[in-house]
Amino acid sequence: MPVALVSGANGFLGRYVCRELSARGTQVLSLSRKNMSDRPNVLTLLDRPTTQQIRRIIDDTEPQIIFHIAGTSQSSDLSALYQANVFLAYHILEAVRSAHAATRVVLIGSAAEYGPPGDAEGIVRETDPCRPVSPYGISKLAQTLHGLSAVGTGVDVTIARLFNPIGAGSGTGNALGSFVHQIAAMPPEGGILRTGALDSVRDFIAVEEAARVIVELAGHQAARGHVFNICTGIGSKLQDLVDLLIAEAGIPVTHQIDALRRGTSGLDRVVGSNEKLLLAGIRVSPTDYGSVIRDMLHHERAKQEKPRP
């Protein structure tokens, strides 16, 4: 049975990637900085993991692949941001370079690495220059650059540059997850949904589909040393998703725009091109927004144990 090491296995995307791997017959071992010694298949890292510790884990488990998903988008603590998004990836890459096992590494990047699209239609491609405008985007680009540099030293690295995953279990760190959380917390008589401006257009991909595409990409030998956009290629206005969410709520919801609420990038339109994926033989299904939003709201209400109509 093939073995995969997954960092960030308990996070939003990580849970779906682990589920996809298990369904394909892969043994999943989780890397965690939290002590979970009571749970099987969880390997505990130091709070600040080292190359030596990770190499010992690789030598002991001999994984065919490592999915490095762990990271953070919170930029209030720049040191913690770089520790999570850059230094851990660097130590994983160095450990793989010096380990005995031949291990592929898939680094999960972000659309935030691109910054302002150069295309008039807001389409970004893997060949476009990266000009990130946020500390998060800068840190994820640094991770990508370390990954591509490691290719030159013989490490098998693929960069999966993820756009906007949405689905059940999404945290409040992204806009739609925050809106779902607000509505799920409302009483039966309804309440006020407070958001920032909703004119921005993004490429939203169902998290299950993103996980499937990432796992399929990991199996392509030709993906070595390349960056791939993980996206649908279709832009959707955030306002349209909020309209669907309010319609799905089943309770009176008053929508109020708060001018002080702003996104992290300030970019009006960012949509990915998935032409490179298609050329690799990997197709991406369009996102069924109604179904995804329904699942998100049901999951959050069940989590908060609030029955709804």
Protein Blocks (a to p, Z undefined) as FASTA:
>chain_A
ZZdddehklmmklmmmmmmmmmnopacddddfbdckkbghiacddfbdcfklmmmmmmmn
opabdcdfbdcfbfkbmmlmmmmmmmmmmmmmmmmmmmmbdcdddddddfklnmpafbfn
lpacfkbccddfbfklmmmmmmmmmmmmmmmnopacdddddfbdddehiafkbmklmmmm
mmmmpcfkbpadddddfkbccddddfklmmmmmmmmmmpmklgopacdddehiacdfklm
mmmmmmmnopacdddddfkbccfkopabdcddfklmmmnopacddddfklmmmmmmmmmm
mmnopacZZ
